Amino acid sequence: MAERRDWDQMGAASGLLATVMFVIAFIMFMSTDPTGDTSYPSIENAQTVNDFFAQNPNQTRLQVLFTTLGIALFLWFLGSLWRVLREAEGESARGSVIALVGAVTGSMLMLVSLALTYSVLLTTSPAQASTAPALFTCSAVLFALGGGVLSLFFFAVGKVILHTGVMGRWLGWLALLTAVLSVLAFTSPFWLSGVLNPATGALGLWTWWTAFVVWLLLASLVLTFREYRRPAASSKSGPVPTGPTTEGAGA
């Protein structure tokens, strides 16, 4: 039983580690000076991606690496979150299953997006360089669609939390707000530039992604506190009584 608690506590705390990974990835992105002379490309000027990545190869590699690690840790956190939501719902557990499917599907789309970004970084010949804008565009669109699918996760999580009261109703309302913001990511593939474009847009990328990271941080804090209280609560109940032993039984 103690081993299960250890795994549950590590799973709950993995959301905090995921948040750290995402923050480091953002720092790496900002270190590239994305609004400088050679700015980070939107979909409209994707042809400049080779120049931008050539000037910032290591920072971009680290950004992709830490974002990937963050998503992997989020999936580990998801295991603990799903257990709590499923137990709160009872036998039906419909909402928690939908949340699980939405989170896994959205994460997979974003991981494929990151793989395409890394592929752009590996272009070393003129022939390969010509494919970089298309790969970059596909990467941005896939990341946006992954964020859009995450809205399913947040709607389901919000519904379960508000219906059962588990983890605090305020966290459920925040999940629903994040879900609404994530829905905007579905519209971003239709925009080549501006606030809704999936590569650099405030609404197409940064708003829903920031809301996701903030919610993950708060949810992980709540879940970690909940898991660490369980062993303390169980230890107060004292040792489990045992029945009297009979010496010389069978003598």
C-alpha positions as CSV (number, residue, x, y, z in Angstrom):
1,M,0.0,0.0,0.0
2,A,2.9,2.3,0.8
3,E,4.4,1.7,-2.6
4,R,1.2,2.7,-4.3
5,R,1.1,5.9,-2.3
6,D,4.7,6.7,-3.4
7,W,3.7,6.3,-7.0
8,D,0.6,8.4,-6.6
9,Q,2.6,11.1,-4.9
10,M,5.3,11.1,-7.7
11,G,2.5,11.2,-10.3
12,A,0.8,14.2,-8.7
13,A,4.2,16.0,-8.3
14,S,5.1,15.3,-11.9
15,G,2.8,18.1,-13.0
16,L,5.0,20.5,-11.1
17,L,8.1,19.2,-12.9
18,A,6.2,19.5,-16.2
19,T,5.5,23.1,-15.5
20,V,9.2,23.7,-14.8
21,M,10.1,22.1,-18.2
22,F,7.6,24.4,-20.0
23,V,9.0,27.5,-18.2
24,I,12.6,26.5,-19.2
25,A,11.4,25.9,-22.8
26,F,9.9,29.4,-22.9
27,I,13.1,30.9,-21.6
28,M,15.0,29.1,-24.4
29,F,12.5,30.6,-26.9
30,M,12.9,34.1,-25.5
31,S,16.7,33.8,-25.7
32,T,16.4,33.5,-29.5
33,D,15.1,37.1,-29.6
34,P,12.0,36.1,-31.5
35,T,11.0,39.7,-32.3
36,G,14.5,40.8,-33.4
37,D,15.8,41.5,-36.9
38,T,15.2,37.9,-37.9
39,S,11.9,37.3,-36.2
40,Y,10.3,34.0,-35.4
41,P,8.2,33.3,-38.5
42,S,4.4,33.2,-38.6
43,I,2.7,31.0,-41.2
44,E,2.6,33.9,-43.7
45,N,6.4,34.2,-43.8
46,A,7.3,30.6,-43.1
47,Q,10.0,30.8,-45.8
48,T,12.2,32.7,-43.2
49,V,12.3,29.7,-40.9
50,N,15.7,28.5,-42.2
51,D,17.3,31.8,-41.4
52,F,15.8,32.0,-37.9
53,F,16.8,28.4,-37.0
54,A,20.2,28.8,-38.5
55,Q,20.9,31.7,-36.1
56,N,19.4,29.9,-33.1
57,P,20.0,26.2,-33.5
58,N,20.9,25.2,-29.9
59,Q,18.2,27.4,-28.2
60,T,15.6,25.9,-30.5
61,R,16.8,22.3,-29.9
62,L,16.6,22.9,-26.1
63,Q,13.1,24.5,-26.5
64,V,11.9,21.4,-28.3
65,L,13.6,19.1,-25.8
66,F,12.2,20.7,-22.7
67,T,8.7,21.0,-24.2
68,T,8.8,17.3,-25.1
69,L,9.9,16.4,-21.5
70,G,7.1,18.6,-20.2
71,I,4.4,16.8,-22.2
72,A,5.9,13.4,-21.1
73,L,5.6,14.5,-17.5
74,F,2.1,15.8,-18.1
75,L,1.1,12.3,-19.3
76,W,2.5,10.8,-16.1
77,F,0.6,13.4,-14.0
78,L,-2.5,12.4,-16.0
79,G,-2.4,8.9,-14.6
80,S,-2.8,10.2,-11.0
81,L,-5.4,12.8,-12.1
82,W,-7.5,10.2,-13.9
83,R,-7.5,7.9,-10.9
84,V,-8.8,10.7,-8.7
85,L,-11.5,11.7,-11.2
86,R,-12.5,8.1,-11.8
87,E,-12.9,7.3,-8.1
88,A,-14.9,10.5,-7.6
89,E,-17.3,9.7,-10.4
90,G,-17.9,6.1,-9.4
91,E,-18.9,3.3,-11.7
92,S,-19.8,5.3,-14.8
93,A,-16.6,7.3,-15.0
94,R,-17.6,8.7,-18.3
95,G,-16.2,12.2,-17.8
96,S,-12.8,10.9,-16.6
97,V,-12.5,8.6,-19.6
98,I,-13.3,11.5,-22.0
99,A,-10.7,13.5,-20.2
100,L,-8.1,10.8,-20.6
101,V,-8.7,10.4,-24.3
102,G,-8.6,14.1,-24.9
103,A,-5.4,14.6,-23.0
104,V,-3.6,11.7,-24.7
105,T,-4.8,12.6,-28.2
106,G,-3.9,16.2,-27.8
107,S,-0.5,15.4,-26.4
108,M,0.3,13.0,-29.3
109,L,-0.5,15.7,-31.8
110,M,1.8,18.1,-30.1
111,L,4.6,15.5,-29.9
112,V,4.3,14.9,-33.6
113,S,4.5,18.7,-34.1
114,L,7.7,18.9,-32.0
115,A,9.2,16.1,-34.1
116,L,8.5,18.0,-37.3
117,T,10.1,21.1,-35.7
118,Y,13.2,19.1,-34.9
119,S,13.2,17.8,-38.5
120,V,13.5,21.4,-39.7
121,L,16.5,21.8,-37.5
122,L,18.1,18.8,-39.2
123,T,17.9,20.2,-42.7
124,T,21.5,20.3,-44.0
125,S,21.3,20.5,-47.8
126,P,19.6,22.9,-50.2
127,A,17.1,20.2,-51.2
128,Q,16.1,19.6,-47.6
129,A,16.0,23.3,-46.9
130,S,13.3,23.8,-49.5
131,T,11.0,21.6,-47.5
132,A,11.5,23.5,-44.2
133,P,8.7,26.0,-44.6
134,A,6.2,23.2,-45.3
135,L,7.4,21.2,-42.3
136,F,7.3,24.3,-40.1
137,T,3.7,25.1,-41.2
138,C,2.6,21.5,-40.5
139,S,4.3,21.6,-37.1
140,A,2.5,24.8,-36.1
141,V,-0.9,23.5,-37.3
142,L,-0.5,20.2,-35.5
143,F,0.4,21.9,-32.3
144,A,-2.7,24.1,-32.6
145,L,-4.9,21.1,-33.3
146,G,-3.4,19.4,-30.3
147,G,-4.4,22.4,-28.2
148,G,-7.8,22.3,-29.7
149,V,-8.2,18.6,-28.7
150,L,-7.1,19.5,-25.2
151,S,-10.3,21.5,-24.9
152,L,-12.1,18.1,-24.7
153,F,-9.8,17.2,-21.7
154,F,-10.5,20.5,-19.9
155,F,-14.3,20.4,-20.5
156,A,-14.5,16.8,-19.1
157,V,-12.2,17.6,-16.2
158,G,-14.2,20.7,-15.4
159,K,-17.5,18.8,-15.5
160,V,-16.3,16.0,-13.2
161,I,-14.8,18.5,-10.7
162,L,-17.9,20.6,-10.6
163,H,-20.2,17.6,-10.4
164,T,-18.3,15.8,-7.7
165,G,-16.6,18.6,-5.8
166,V,-13.3,16.8,-5.9
167,M,-10.1,19.0,-5.9
168,G,-12.1,22.2,-5.4
169,R,-14.8,23.8,-7.5
170,W,-12.6,26.8,-8.4
171,L,-10.3,24.4,-10.2
172,G,-13.2,23.1,-12.2
173,W,-14.3,26.6,-13.3
174,L,-10.7,27.3,-14.3
175,A,-10.6,24.1,-16.3
176,L,-13.8,25.3,-18.2
177,L,-12.2,28.7,-18.9
178,T,-9.1,27.0,-20.2
179,A,-11.3,24.7,-22.4
180,V,-12.9,27.8,-24.0
181,L,-9.5,29.3,-24.7
182,S,-8.3,26.0,-26.2
183,V,-11.2,25.9,-28.6
184,L,-9.7,29.0,-30.3
185,A,-6.8,26.8,-31.4
186,F,-9.2,25.0,-33.7
187,T,-9.6,28.3,-35.7
188,S,-5.9,29.2,-35.9
189,P,-5.1,27.0,-39.0
190,F,-7.3,29.4,-41.0
191,W,-5.1,32.4,-40.2
192,L,-1.7,33.1,-41.9
193,S,-0.8,36.0,-39.6
194,G,-2.2,38.0,-36.7
195,V,-3.4,37.0,-33.3
196,L,-5.0,33.8,-34.4
197,N,-2.2,32.3,-36.5
198,P,-0.9,29.0,-34.9
199,A,2.8,29.8,-35.0
200,T,3.0,33.2,-33.2
201,G,-0.6,34.3,-32.5
202,A,-1.6,35.6,-29.1
203,L,-4.9,33.7,-29.3
204,G,-3.8,31.0,-31.8
205,L,-1.0,29.9,-29.5
206,W,0.1,31.8,-26.4
207,T,-3.2,32.4,-24.5
208,W,-4.4,28.8,-24.5
209,W,-0.9,27.4,-23.9
210,T,-0.4,29.8,-20.9
211,A,-3.8,28.8,-19.5
212,F,-2.9,25.1,-19.9
213,V,0.5,25.5,-18.0
214,V,-1.1,27.6,-15.2
215,W,-3.9,25.1,-14.8
216,L,-1.4,22.2,-14.7
217,L,0.6,24.0,-12.0
218,L,-2.4,24.6,-9.8
219,A,-3.9,21.2,-10.4
220,S,-0.6,19.5,-9.6
221,L,-0.3,21.5,-6.3
222,V,-3.8,20.5,-5.3
223,L,-3.3,16.9,-6.2
224,T,0.2,16.7,-4.5
225,F,-1.2,18.2,-1.3
226,R,-4.1,15.7,-1.4
227,E,-1.8,12.7,-1.9
228,Y,0.6,13.7,0.8
229,R,-2.2,14.1,3.3
230,R,-3.4,10.5,2.7
231,P,-0.5,8.7,4.5
232,A,-0.7,11.2,7.4
233,A,-4.4,10.6,7.8
234,S,-4.0,6.9,7.7
235,S,-1.1,6.9,10.2
236,K,-3.4,8.6,12.8
237,S,-5.7,5.6,12.9
238,G,-3.0,3.6,14.7
239,P,-1.9,0.0,14.1
240,V,-4.3,-2.5,12.8
241,P,-5.5,-4.7,15.7
242,T,-4.7,-8.4,15.5
243,G,-6.5,-11.2,17.0
244,P,-5.2,-13.0,20.1
245,T,-2.6,-15.6,19.5
246,T,-3.0,-19.0,21.1
247,E,0.2,-20.6,22.3
248,G,0.6,-24.2,22.0
249,A,-2.2,-24.5,19.4
250,G,-2.5,-28.0,18.2
251,A,-0.6,-29.3,21.3
